[in-house]
Amino acid sequence: MAPTEQARRNHEALFPGHVSTLAVTDPELIEYFDNFAFDEVLADSRLDARTRIMVQLAAMIACQALAEYRVMLGAALTTGVSPIQVKEIVYQAVPYVGMAKVFDFLHATNDVLTARGIDLPLPGQSTTTPDTRAARGLATQRQIIGDGAVDALYAGAPDDEQHIQRFLSANCFGDHYTRTGIDIPTRELLTFAMLVALGGCDPQVKGHVAANLHVGIDRTCLLDVLTQLIPYIGYPRTLNGLRALDAATAAPRR
């Protein structure tokens, strides 16, 4: 089964002139993978190319696919994802994936950007200070998940766990979601992709389905994101994400 013409065109748009070594050593696998990833799953997608690649990069960080991340990072830059957007994807991963897992991806990103002649550090995107991060973070958290949800988190936490809620507000939301470079709805899409790809985060996936809906991302877009992740994270984690999506939204029935 040879790659379809559409798969070849889509692949060439991302990787101009590149022929995978696996196409030589494992031609059967690459042929049907390329037909699936670069034709079939793209056929009905409404995501623009940059958003699609951004959520795929976020998922690759979460599932620790460093080699594939490097390859796809080149495609992201080719299709117009800016260096600042790339860095913001990596930074957004820190509170969800953890710095221990993000560390190698940060260095890989720096290597790729430097190899392309991009000077580091990039312009800063932070909008808070040590004095404002907690208040700004709490306000942003309320904007994303709603006043009632935030109040419930604080009210439901025992006294000896209140500091975790403060960390969520000031660090996760105050240090990260208040940054420029990527808007809040896109950050929520990235977070959704990361949590699905991580696995074992079903309550958090469900919570961020609700957060995406709250900031204006609809079911169709979230389903599209899940579809674009299938080739890279596999079916079990995708189906778990789909279950969370269906629990929060009404799936259309014929």
N, C-alpha and C positions, 0 to 999 in steps of 0.2 A: 504494500500500500504506500504509494508515494505521497509526499506532502501536497495538499491542494494548492491551487493557485492563490486562493485567498490567504491561506496559512503562510505561503512564501512571501506574499506582499506585506502582511502584517509583521512577519519576522524581520524582513528587510528594513521596514520602517524603524524598528527598534534597534537592530544590530546591522547597520549598513556594511555590506561586504564581508560579514563574518560567517564563517562556516564552523560549526561546532565540531570539536574532535570526537564527540560522542556520535555524531552523524556518520563517522567513519568506523568507529569500533562497535557501535550499537545502533545500527541504522533502523532496525524494526521498531525499537522502543522510541527513538527520536521521531520517527515518522508519525506514529500515532499520537505521541505526546504533542508534537507541534500542531497536528491537525486538530487536536482537542483544545490545547491552550491558546492557539493563535488563530483559530477559525471558529470552532463550534461554540466555545464559551463566550466569544466576542460577538457572535451573530446578532443577539438581541440586546446587547449592552447599551445603556444610555449614558454611562460614565464617559467623560472625556478622557483622553489617553493619559493626561497628567494625573488626574485624580486616581485612575485605575492603578497606575504604577506606584503612586504614593501609598495607597493602602496595601499593595503587595509588598513594598519595602517594609512597611510597619510590621506586617505579618511575618516576614522573613527574620526580622530582628527578634520577634517574640519566640519563634520556633528555632532560633539559633542556626539559621541556614546562611552561614557567613560567606561561603564561596558563591552561592547563588545571589546573595545580596550584592556582592561586588559586581557581578555581571549585570544585574538589573539596575544597579546604580548608574552604570554607564548609559544604559537605555533611558533612564530617567532624565539625565542631563541632555541626551540627544533630543528628547521630545519636548524640552523646554521647562522641566522642573528646575527651579533656580537653586544655586548653591545654598542660599539661605533657607529655602524650603526643605532641602535635603537635611541640613543640620537640625532644623526644627523637628523633623520626623524623629531623628535620633534622640534629641533632647526630650521630646514628648514620651519616649519609651522609658526613660529613667524611672519615673514614679510607678510605672506599671510592670515593667520587666525587671527592674533593679539594675543598679550601676554595675554589679559584678558581671551581668550578662551583656550589658550595653557597651562595656569597656572596649572590647575588640572591634565592635562595629563603629565606634567613634574613631578609633585609629584607622580602620579600613577606609572610612569616609574621608578622613584627612589625607590619606595616601592618594586616593583617587582624585580629590580636588587639587592637591598639590601637583600631581602628574599632569593635570590639565592647565597648569599655569595660574591657578587661582590662589591669591595671597591669603594667608591665614594670620590672625583670626579675622573672621568676617565681621561686619558691623554688628554691634550688640543689638539685641531685640528685647531686652528686659525693660519693663515699664514700672517696676516697683522698687522700693528700697526696704531695708530692714525694718523701718518704722511703718511702712504702708502695706507690706505683703499680707499680713494677717487680715486686715480689714478688706483690702482689695480681693483677696482670695475668697473670703466668705461671701462677698457680694457676687463674685463670679460664680461660685458654687451654687448660690441661690438662683442665679440667672440660668444655669445649665440644668439643674435637677429640680428646682422649685423650692419655694420657702417651706412648704409642708414637709418635704422629704428631708431637708437639712435639719429642721427642727426635730424631726423624729429621730435622726441619727444622734443628735446631741442628747435628747431626752432619754433615748434607749441605752445609752452607754453608762455603765457603772462609774462611780467616782474615780476609781483607779484606772479607767480607760479613757477619761476625758482628753488626756493629752494626745491620744491617737486621732481623735476627731479634730483637735486643734492642728495637728500635723497635716491632716488631709486638707483642711481649709487653707493654711498658710503655705505649705510646701507644694502639695499636688496641684492645688488650684492657684494659689498666690504666686508661686515661683514659675509655674509652667503655663497655665491657661491664659495668664495675662500677657504673655509675650506676643509681640508682633511677628510678622513673617508668614504666619498661617492663621486664618480666622477660626473662630470658635467652632462653627459647624464642621469644618474640615478636621479640626483636632478631635472632635467627637467621633467622626468616621474612623480616624486613625486608631483611636482608643478601642473602638468596637473591633476593628480588625486585629489588633494586638491581643485583646482578651480572648477572642475566638481561637486565635492561633496558639495561645499559651496552653489551652486545655485546663480542665480542673477549676475553671472560674465561672461556672454556670450562674451563680447568683449575681456576680459582677457583670456578666454579659447581659443578663436580663435588665439590670439596673441601667446599663448604658444603652440598651435599646430604648428605654424610656427617656434617657437623657437626649439621645439623638432626635427622638420625636419631639421633645420639648424645645429643641433649638431649630426645628423646621426641616429635619431630614425625615422623609417619609418611608413607608414600608418598601416601596418599589426600589428606592435607592439602596436601602440596607440589604435587600435581597440580591440586588445587582452586585454589591460588594462581596457577599458570601459566594456568589457564583464565580466571581473573578479570583477568589482565593482557592477554589477547589483544586486546581492543578498543583498548587504549591503546599497546601497544608493537609490534603487528603479529605476523604469523606467523613470519618468519624467526628472530627472537630467541626467540620462544616455543618453536619447534621445536628450537632449539639447547639450550634449557633442558630440554626433554623428553628429548632424547638423553642429557644428563647424568643426569637422573633415572632413565632406563631402565638406564643403565650401572651405577648403584649399587643398584638395586632390581629385583626380579623383577616384570615386567609380567604381570598375570593373562592366561591364554590360555583360550579356549573349546575 
